[in-house]
């Protein structure tokens, strides 16, 4: 069944004017001019084909037609307000579903989520392991972190600099190369091929050779002395990005998490 178009602005003006029995006081409540209230009422009368108010020496009076519909109108506005509160409930929720590569979650994200959660006992996280972009709606995601060259059609912020470093075992090691799917293009035989940059760092730490990986992922291992850097950092086009469609990006819980992660 086709729904009738509801003139919601006009109905809201009608409600205010009926409560105050004054266009001037209704205008004050709605932060508009009395003339604008009058225009809305006249437009509503034209649409409905009824007279809504009568002017008398004592002021405005409701017509029987207005009185007949006023209770249902106000009940409807209460239902609208309840619907808005229900839709906003997700924004006040403390549950976040986050997609990120498995190695990034293990080496960078998990410690920071733990520190963030320590300040709010109501926070809950659902982690989705994903190296490639997913459909946000289908996967029911609030936020994603991917190694990419930008947020594409979505909103996003980059974490740190887009640079790679080459790492090896603390005491050095063979010149063999360790390759992973997101790493630099292969330019020679590799002693080992692994699934992700995290495993490449582990292979380097265990003396298999050199691995070129995102600095963001290798920072803690470098600081802890599990690996050492070989040569200079390499600027690249891809970095780790926090990404979400605009509706998710605007959520209070997502904005708060993004601010916390970027601050780290």
C-alpha positions in Angstrom: 0.0 0.0 0.0 1.3 3.4 -1.0 2.0 5.6 2.0 0.7 9.2 2.1 3.4 11.8 2.2 3.4 13.4 5.6 4.1 17.2 5.9 6.1 16.6 9.1 7.3 20.2 9.4 3.8 21.6 9.1 2.5 19.0 11.6 5.2 20.0 14.1 4.2 23.6 13.7 0.5 22.7 14.2 1.3 20.9 17.4 3.3 23.9 18.8 0.6 26.4 17.8 -2.2 24.2 19.3 -0.4 23.9 22.6 0.3 27.6 22.9 -2.8 28.9 21.0 -0.4 31.5 19.7 1.7 31.8 16.5 4.1 34.1 18.3 4.9 31.7 21.2 5.0 28.7 18.8 7.5 30.7 16.7 9.6 31.2 19.8 9.6 27.5 20.6 10.5 26.5 17.1 13.1 29.3 16.6 11.3 30.7 13.5 9.3 33.9 12.8 5.5 34.2 13.5 5.1 34.7 9.8 6.8 31.4 9.0 4.4 29.7 11.5 1.5 31.3 9.7 2.8 30.2 6.3 3.2 26.6 7.5 -0.4 26.5 8.9 -1.9 28.0 5.7 0.0 25.4 3.6 -1.2 22.6 5.9 -4.8 23.9 5.7 -4.5 24.0 1.9 -3.2 20.4 1.8 -5.8 19.0 4.2 -8.7 21.1 3.0 -9.7 22.1 6.5 -9.5 25.2 8.7 -7.2 24.5 11.7 -7.6 27.7 13.7 -10.1 30.5 14.2 -9.1 34.0 15.3 -11.4 35.4 18.0 -11.1 38.6 20.2 -9.6 36.4 22.9 -7.0 34.9 20.5 -6.7 31.6 18.6 -9.2 28.7 19.0 -8.9 25.2 17.7 -11.5 24.1 15.2 -13.3 20.8 15.7 -11.2 19.3 12.9 -8.0 20.2 14.7 -9.3 18.8 18.0 -10.3 15.6 16.3 -6.7 14.9 15.1 -4.6 16.4 17.8 -4.4 13.4 20.2 -3.4 11.1 17.4 -0.8 13.7 16.1 0.8 14.0 19.5 0.8 10.2 20.0 2.5 9.9 16.6 5.3 12.4 17.6 5.9 10.3 20.7 6.3 7.2 18.5 8.7 9.1 16.2 10.8 10.1 19.2 10.8 6.5 20.4 11.9 5.3 17.0 14.8 7.8 17.0 15.9 6.6 20.4 15.8 3.0 19.2 17.9 3.8 16.2 20.4 5.8 18.3 20.8 2.9 20.7 23.5 1.4 18.5 25.6 4.5 18.8 25.5 4.3 22.5 26.4 0.6 22.4 29.9 -0.3 23.5 30.2 -3.2 21.1 32.5 -2.8 18.0 33.0 -5.2 15.2 36.5 -4.7 13.6 38.0 -6.3 10.5 41.8 -6.3 10.2 44.6 -8.6 8.9 45.4 -11.3 11.4 49.1 -10.3 11.8 48.2 -6.6 12.3 45.7 -7.6 15.0 48.3 -9.7 16.8 51.3 -7.4 16.6 49.8 -3.9 16.7 46.0 -3.7 17.4 45.4 -6.1 20.3 47.7 -4.4 22.8 46.1 -1.0 22.0 42.6 -2.4 22.2 43.5 -3.8 25.6 44.7 -0.4 26.8 41.6 1.3 25.4 39.3 -1.3 27.0 41.0 -0.9 30.4 39.4 2.5 30.7 35.8 1.3 30.0 34.6 -2.1 31.4 31.6 -2.0 29.1 33.6 -2.2 25.8 33.3 -5.4 23.8 35.1 -6.3 20.5 34.3 -8.7 17.8 37.3 -9.3 15.5 37.1 -10.4 11.9 40.3 -11.6 10.2 40.5 -10.1 6.7 43.4 -9.0 4.5 41.1 -7.7 1.7 38.2 -5.2 1.9 34.9 -6.6 2.9 31.3 -5.4 2.4 30.6 -3.4 5.6 26.9 -4.1 5.6 27.2 -7.8 4.8 29.9 -8.3 7.4 28.1 -6.0 9.9 31.4 -4.1 10.5 31.9 -0.9 12.4 35.5 -0.3 11.4 38.2 -1.9 9.3 41.9 -1.7 9.1 43.6 -2.6 5.8 47.0 -2.2 4.2 46.1 -0.1 1.3 46.8 3.1 -0.6 43.8 5.0 0.7 40.2 4.7 2.0 38.6 4.6 -1.5 34.9 5.5 -1.4 34.8 5.4 2.4 36.1 7.7 5.2 39.5 7.0 6.6 42.7 7.9 8.5 46.1 6.5 8.0 48.0 5.0 11.0 51.6 6.2 11.0 53.7 6.6 8.0 53.5 4.5 4.8 57.0 3.0 5.0 58.5 -0.4 4.9 61.7 -1.6 6.6 63.9 -4.6 5.9 64.6 -6.6 9.0 66.8 -9.6 9.9 67.8 -11.5 13.1 69.5 -9.4 15.8 72.9 -10.9 15.1 72.6 -10.8 11.3 71.9 -13.6 9.0 72.0 -14.8 5.4 71.1 -12.6 2.6 68.1 -14.8 1.6 64.8 -13.1 1.0 61.6 -13.9 2.8 58.5 -13.1 0.7 54.9 -12.6 1.7 51.8 -11.6 -0.5 51.7 -7.9 0.4 55.5 -7.4 0.3 57.7 -6.0 -2.5 57.6 -7.7 -5.9 59.9 -10.7 -5.9 63.2 -10.0 -7.7 64.9 -13.3 -7.0 64.6 -16.7 -5.3 63.2 -16.7 -1.8 64.3 -19.0 0.9 60.8 -18.8 2.4 57.3 -17.7 1.4 54.8 -17.0 4.2 51.2 -15.9 4.4 51.6 -12.4 5.9 54.1 -9.8 7.2 53.8 -11.0 10.8 55.1 -14.4 9.8 57.8 -12.8 7.7 59.0 -10.9 10.7 59.1 -14.2 12.7 61.0 -15.9 10.0 63.6 -13.1 9.9 63.9 -13.1 13.7 64.7 -16.8 13.5 67.5 -16.3 11.1 66.0 -17.2 7.8 67.1 -14.0 6.1 65.7 -10.5 5.2 62.0 -9.5 5.2 60.7 -6.2 3.9 57.6 -5.3 6.0 55.6 -2.3 7.2 57.4 -0.4 9.9 54.2 -0.1 11.9 54.1 -3.9 12.2 57.8 -4.3 13.0 58.2 -1.4 15.5 57.8 -3.4 18.7 60.1 -6.2 17.5 62.7 -3.6 16.6 62.4 -2.0 20.0 62.5 -5.3 21.8 65.6 -6.4 19.9 64.0 -9.4 18.3 65.0 -8.1 14.9 67.2 -5.3 13.6 66.8 -3.0 10.6 68.9 -3.4 7.5 69.4 -0.3 5.4 67.0 2.7 5.2 63.3 2.8 5.4 61.5 2.7 2.1 58.6 5.0 1.3 55.7 3.1 -0.3 52.2 3.9 -1.5 50.4 1.6 1.0 49.9 2.1 4.7 47.5 0.8 7.3 44.3 2.8 7.1 41.3 3.0 9.5 38.3 2.8 7.2 34.5 2.9 7.5 31.5 4.2 5.4 30.3 7.6 6.5 27.4 6.4 8.7 29.7 4.1 10.7 32.4 6.7 10.8 30.0 9.1 12.4 29.1 6.8 15.3 30.3 8.0 18.6 31.8 4.7 19.5 33.8 4.5 16.2 34.9 8.1 16.5 36.2 7.5 20.0 38.1 4.4 19.0 39.6 6.1 15.9 40.8 9.0 18.1 42.4 6.6 20.6 44.2 4.5 17.9 45.5 7.6 16.0 46.7 9.0 19.3 48.8 5.9 19.9 
